[in-house]
Amino acid sequence: MRPGFVLGIDFGGTKIALATATPDGRTLRRARLETRGREGAPAVVRRALGAARRLITETDASAGADGGGGSEHGVHGAGLLAAGVSTFGVVRGDRVVLAPNVPGWEDLPLPALLREGLGTPLLSLDNDVNAATAAELRWGRLAGVGTGVYVNVGTGLGAGIVADGRVVRGANGAAGEIGYALRSPAEPGYAAGRAPLEEYASGGGLARRGSALLGRDTPAEDLFGIRGDPRVDRLLDGALDALATAVANLAIALDPERVVLGGGMAAEPALPSRISATLAAAVPFPPVVEAGRFASDAALVGALALAVDALRA
C-alpha cells in the first residue's frame, strides 16, 4: 500500500462533509460543516478549505501518535496523496455549471482554488451523483460490473452511467441528468428553466406537490406513510411509474448488468419493486435492481473514490 492518505470533500446543498481515508478506502477521520443560508461561494470555499486543512493536520498527527508509522490505520508516515471533490451541479472543464443553490458557484475556478488551497496537484472533481456512482463502482454494488446504472432519487434526481467499468461523464459532463427528461413532448423543459421529471418524481418534487395537495408541509417520506388517501395514492403511483419508465428506458438504451438505487427514496420498498416490475415487462434483458451500499454518505465516499482513482491514474 502506498504511504499516506486521501481526502474527500462533498459540497452539498445544506452541508459540507469531509473525510480522510487510506488508499484502500478505510475512513480515518470525518468532519462536517453546515452551510449558512444563501452564503456566497467564496465564503463556502474558504470554510471548506479551512476545515480540510485541519482534518489533514489531525490525520497527520494521529499517524505521528503511532510513532510515525500509523500502523493502526495503515497510514504509514501519512501525508496527503490526493483529493477528491463531489459537488452539486455539472462539472465542465474548470467550472461548475447548472448550480443555482450557492450564489457565484458557477463563476468560481473551483478545481484551481482547491488545488492551490490544499497544496496537491492530484485533485479529481465531479458532480455528486457521478461521485456516488464511483463509490458503488469501487467499493459497493457496482464493483466488478462492466455496464451499470446508478439512480439517485433524493431531493433531486440523477443517474450515473458505468460503461467498460468506468463512470461515463459525457461530452459536457452532463451524462445521466435524467431530471431534465421530458414526460411529454409539449411540456416546458430545460430551455424554460424547468427539470420536468425531477419536479414530478424526485423527493423534493413529491414534497412540493404533496404539500400543495394536502395544504400542509409534507415531506416525501411522510406521503408514503399515508397510503390509502386516494389523492396521495394517485400522486405516488404517478411518480413511481414515471421513475420506473425512465429507468426502463435507460436500461433499454444501455443494456446494464445492474441498476443500483440510492438517495432517500431508495429506502421506500415501493420504488425498487415498481422499477423491477417495469424492467421485467419492458426490457429485453432486465438487469438486477439493488439498493446501494452507501446511503446518507454516498457522495462523500464517492469523493474519496475519486481521490483514489486520481492516485491510481
Secondary structure, 3 states (H helix, E strand, C coil): CCCCEEEEEEECCCEEEEEEECCCCCEEEEEEEECCCCCCHHHHHHHHHHHHHHHHHHHHHHHHHCCCCCCCCCCCCCCEEEEEEEECCEEECCEEECCCCCCCHHHCCHHHHHHHHHCCCCEEEEEHHHHHHHHHHHHCCCCCCCCEEEEEECCCEEEEEEECCEEECCCCCCCCCHHHCCCCCCCCCHHHCCCHHHHHHCHHHHHHHHHHHHCCCCCHHHHHCCCCCHHHHHHHHHHHHHHHHHHHHHHHHHCCCEEEEECHHHHCCHHHHHHHHHHHHHCCCCCEEEECCCCCCHHHHHHHHHHHHHHHC
